[in-house]
Amino acid sequence: MNAALANATRGAGLTFHDVHDAGPPRDPLPETHPPVIFRGETGTEAMVEPYDGGPPSPEILFLAKSDNPEQAYKLIGKPSKHLDHHGAGWGSIHYAVTLPRRRRNNETVLTFRAPDPSEARLVAIKQLDKAVVGSYLRRGGHEDPYKEISRMQRLGDGFHVLQCLEALEDDKCIYSVMPYCNEGSLMDNLPWTMSGGTGYPEDEAKALFINILEILVYLERHGIFHHDLAPDNFLFFNGRLVLFDFAMSLPFPREDDGTRYLMRPQGVYGTMPCMAPELYFNGTPFDGVAGDLWGAGTILYSLLTGHILYSLPAPADILFRYYILAGGLRPGLNEEMVEILEGAFSPDSNDDQDNLMAHAMANLNIPPDALEVLIGLLNFNPSARWTLKQTIDSAWVQAA
C-alpha cells in the first residue's frame, strides 16, 4: 500500500455521522498563522555578475527584498499573465529567474550573480494590487490572498502543496514568489473530449488520483479544508501534482485529539463543476473533508472520461440531475432516470440529448472498480458517502 496513504490519521476515517454526533456545528477555527511578508522593492538597481565570470555590470531587476536581500528576481521573456477574475486591476503573474546575492567587502551597491542557464531557478511571481484586493475583501469577498500566502508558508512542502518561496510588499502591491511549474496545471494537461481526448489511460488516471488522495490526507492532518479542489488548482511539479490557490481555504473546527465538527454554512463560492451540492445549496452544516473529497470525485470522473461531470451542482443541470440525483452512474435504469431521458429526448432538447449521450458513451469505458469509487464519492446524501479512508481502502486504489 502507498506509504503516504497508509499513514492517514484517524480523521480520514470519520463518517458524516461521527462528525455530526461530535457536537453542534461550529464556525471555522480562527486564523492563527498570519503571513510573513517583508518589505520589497521593484526596479532594484544592482550589479550582476555573469555566470561564466567577468566583471559585473549594472542592471535594473524586477524585485528584491528591501533590507539585506538574499536574492533578486529578473524577468524572463515569457509574457506576464493578467489576473482580472475579480475585476480589472486585480493583478498579474510574472515569470522570473532567481539571482543569488554575491556579498563583497565594503560594498556600496548590491551585487547578484546570474545563474548558469542549466541550473537557473525559475519562479512565478503573483503581483496583486493592495487597494483592489482590500476593496474586494471589505465587500465580503472570499478569495483572500493573504490567507493563501499564509497557507503556502505553513503547508508548502513542494510535494503536496506548492511553496511560497518569499512574500514581499511595497506601498501598492503584494508579491508572492512561487516555483515556476513549466508543465502547467492538471486543467491544461487533461485530455479533454472538447480537445479530441478521452481522458487518461486507467493506470495514469489512478496514479493521479492517488496523488490527489495523498494531498487530501495531508490537508486533513493539518486541519485545512481547501474549498476549491478543481483541475486548475493542481500544478505538475517535479513529476507529481501539487495543490495551490488556498485563498478560499478554511481551518475546519476540530479538537487536538482529532475530533472534527461540522461547519456552519459559509456561503457559495468555488468552482461550480467540482462543488459539493451541500456547499452550493448553503443551507445545512457540512464537513470540510467531505467537501474536498467530493471535488476529488468529480476530478476522477474527468481523469477517466475527459468530460466535466456537470456544470452546476443543482437540479437545473440535467447532467447533475441524471448522474447525481437519479443515480445515473449506477448500472441499469430506474424510474427517475427514465423520466429524465424522456424529457431530454423531446424535439426541443437537442443539447440535453447530446450531453447525455456523450457522457453515457464515455461511462462505458470506466472500469467497474473505478466506477465503484465514483458511486461511493458522488452520493448526493453526505451521510451515505464514502470517507477518505474508505476511498483509500477501495479495491481500485489498493490494486495500484
N, C-alpha and C positions, 0 to 999 in steps of 0.2 A: 504493500500500500504506500502511496505517496506520503513521505515523512511529514511534510507541512500539513497535510490533511489529517494525518494520524494524531497530530498534536492539537487538534481542535479542543477548545475548552468546553466546560460543562454548558456554557451558554449556547453553544452551537446545537445542543440537543433539546433546548427548551421549546415546548409546544406553545401554541397560542393560548391554550387553557392554562399552562403553567404561568405564563406571563400575566394573563388576566387574573388568575387567582392569587397572585403575589400581593395585590393591593390595588387601591384605586388608581386610575390613570393620573399621570403627572406631566408637568412640563419638562422639556429637555433640561439636562443639568446646566448650571451656569458655565460660561466660558472662563476657564482658569489659566489659559496659556496665551497671553497677548503676544502678537507677533513682534519679533525683534527686527526693527527697521532702523538702519543707520542713515545719517545724512550723506547724500551723494551729490555729485556734480556732473553735469553734461558739458560737452565741449571742453574736456580737460586738456590743457596744454602739457605736453610731456616730450621727453626724448625717448626714442625707440631704437634699440639695438637690432641689427639684422641677425637672424638666427644662425647664419653661417659666418659670423664675425664681421669686422669692420666697424667704423665709428658710428655712434648713434646720430640720428637726425631728428629734427623737431616734427611732431605730428599733433593734430587735434584728434583726441579719442572721444568716443561716444559717451562713456560713462565710467566713473570710478568713485569709490568711497572718498568722502571729503578729507577725513582725518586718517593718515597713515594707511593708505590702501595696500593690500597685498597683491592686487591685480587690477587691471583695467580692461575695458571691453571696446574692441574696434569693430565697426560694422563691416560685414562682408557683402558681396554683390547681390545676394538673394533679396528680392523686394520685400519690403515690410508688408504685413497683413493688417488691414484696418478692422477694428472691432466696433461695430455700431449696433450690437444687438439690444442695447438699452438707449438708443438714440445717438445721433451724431455727436462725435467728440468723446465717446467713452474711452477709446484708447487704441493702441496698436501693438503688434508683436514685431520686434526687430530681431535680426539674426546677426550674431557677432562671434568673433574669436577672442579667447581669453589671452591676455598678455601678462605674464607674471612680472612682479616687481623685481628690479635689479637695484640693490642698495649699494650706495657708494659713500665713502667718507666725505664729509663736508659738502654734501650735495645741495645745490640750490634749486635744482629742477628735478622733478620726478623722472625716473628712468624705468622703462619697461623693456622686456625682451620679446621680440617677435618669435613665435614658436616655429619649430620645424613643421612644414605643412603636413607631413605624415603623422605627426603627433599632436596636432593642434586640437584643443578642446573647444568645440563649438557650443554656443549657448543660444537659447531663445530668451529674449527679454520682453516681458509683458509690461508695457508702459500705460498707466491709467491716469486720467485726469482727476485730480482730487476733488475739484469743485463739482464735476459732473457726477462722480461716484457719491459724494456727500449728499447732493440733492436727491439722487435716486434712493439712497438709504433712508433719508428723512421722510420720503414719501411712502415708506413701508416696503421697499424693495427687499427681496430675499437673497439676492446674489451678492454676498459680502466678500470683496477681495481681501480684506484684512483677515477675515476668518480663513480664507484659502491659504494665505501665507502662513498663518499660524499652524494649520493642519500639516502643511508640507514640511515645515520646520520640525514639527514634533514627530510626524509619522514617516516622512520621506526617507526611505532606505535605498531607493534605486532598484529595488527588487519587487516590492508590492506597490509602493507609492512613489511617484515622481518627487525628486528632491527640489527644494528651494535652496540654491547654492548661495544666494545673497539677496537681501532685500534692502533697497535704498529709497530715499525720497528727497525731493527738493521742495521749493515752495509751491510748485504747480502740480507735480506728478509723483506717483509711487512707481517703483521699478522692481519687478520680481524676476530674478535671474534663475533660469532652469536649464538643465541639459537639453541640447538640441537633439530631437529624435528624428533622424532623417528618414526613417522607414514609414513615418506617418501614423495615422490613427487606425483603429480597427474599422471605423467607418470608411476610411479611404481604401483599405485593402480588401474588405469583404467582397467576395464575388456575387454582387447583387444581380438579380434577374433583370433589373432595368438596364443593366450594362451587358447583358448577354451571359451572365454567370448562373450557376445553380447552387451556390453555397460551396462550402469546403467539403472535401472528402471526409468520410466519417472519422478517420484517425486524427486528422488535423483539427476538425471541429471539437473532438473530445479533448485533445491536448489544450486547446484554447479555453475550453470550458473549465477544465481542471485548474488552469492558470487563474481564471476568474474566481473559482471556489477558494483557492489559496488566498486570494486578496480579501474575500469576504470573511474568511477565518481570521485574518489579520485585523480587519476592521472590528469584528466582534470582540476580539481580545482587547482592543483598545477602546471599546465603547463608543464607536462612531457609526452613525447612520449617514451614508453618502447622500442619499436623496435624489441623485440624478444619474443612476447607473445606466449608461447608454453607450453604443458603439463609438461615438465621437469623443468619449471621455476616457478611452483607453488608448495608450500610445505603445507602439513597439519600441523597445529599448533594450539593447544588448540581448536580443534573441527571445524576449518574452514581453508580455503585456504588463504595463504599469498603469495605475489609475491616477488621474489628476482631476482638476476642477472641483475642488471641495468647497466652493463658495456658498453652496446651499446646504452643506452638511450640518448635522446636529449631534451633540453628545446625548445618547439615549439615557433615560433615567435607570440607574441600577445601583446596587449596593456593592461593597468591596468583596462580598462573598460570591458575586456573580448573579445574584437575584436581579432580574430585569422586570421593568414595569411597562405597561402600555403608555404611549404618549397621547396627550390630548391633541385634537386636530390642529394642524399648524398652517393651513392654507393650501392652495392649489398652485404648485409650481414644480417645474422639472420638464423632462422630455415625455410628451404625451404617449408616443407609441411604446414606451417602456415603463409607464407609470402603473402602479397597482391601483385597482379600482377604488379601494378604501381611501387612498390618498386623493384621488380625483373627486370623489363624492364629498370628502371632507366633513363627514357628519358623525363619525364614530371614532373612538380611540383606536390606535394602530400600534403594531410592533415594528420598530425600525429595522430589525434584522430581517423580518419577513418582507418588508417593503423593498429592501435591496435584493433579496433573493428572487422576488417576482421579476425585477428588472433583469436579473441573470437568466431567468427562464425565457423571457422574450428575446434576449440576445442569442441564447442557444437555438431557438427556433430559426433565427436569421442565419446563424452559422451553418445549420443543416440544410436550409432550403434556399437561401438567397432572398427571401421575402421578408418584409416587415409584417408581423402578425396582424396588427390593426393600427389604425391612425389615432383613434380616440378610445379610451377605456370606458365606454358608455354604450347603452343600447342603441343610440343613434347610428353607431358604426356597425354595419352589417357583419363585418368580419369578427368584431368583438362579440356581437350578439350570437353568431353562429358557433364560433370556436370556443368561447369562454362561457357565455350564459347557457347555451344549449348543449355544451359538451361535445362540439364537433370534432375535437381531436381524438375522441374515443372511436373505436371501430363500430360500425353499424349505424342505424338511423333511429331517432326517436321522434315523437310527435312534434316537438318544438322545432327540431331540425327540418322536418318535412314542411312545416308551416313557413319557415323562413325561406326554404328553397322554392316553394310555390310562389311566394311574393317576389323573389329575385328573378324568377323566370317569366314574369309577366312582360308584355310587349314593351313597356316603358322603363325597363330596368336593365338595360344592356351592360352598364358599368358594373352593377352588382353581379350579374352573371359572369362577366369576365374575371372579376376579382375572386369569386368563389371557386370557379373552375381552375384558375391558375394555382390557387393555394391547394385545392384538392389534389391536383396532379403532383404538386411538389411534395405533399404529405405522404404520397405513396412510397417515396424513397427514404422516409425516415425509418431507421432500424427500430424494431419493436422495443428493445431495451431503452433506447433513447426516447422513444415515444412515451414510455412509462415515466421517465423523468419529467418530460414536459407536462404530462397529465397531473403528476404529483405537485409540480410547482405552480401551475397556472389554474388552480381551482379558485373560483370566484369567492368561495367561503374561506376566510382566513383560518378558521379553526380546523378545516379539513386539509389544509395544505401541508406539504412536506416541510420538515425543518431542514436547516443546513446539514445537520448530522445525517438525517435520512437520505439526503441527496448524495452526500459523500459515500454512504454505505450502499448505494444503489448498485445493482448488478452491472449497469453500463459503465459507471465510473470505476468500480472495482476491477473491471476487466481491462483497464488501461495497462 
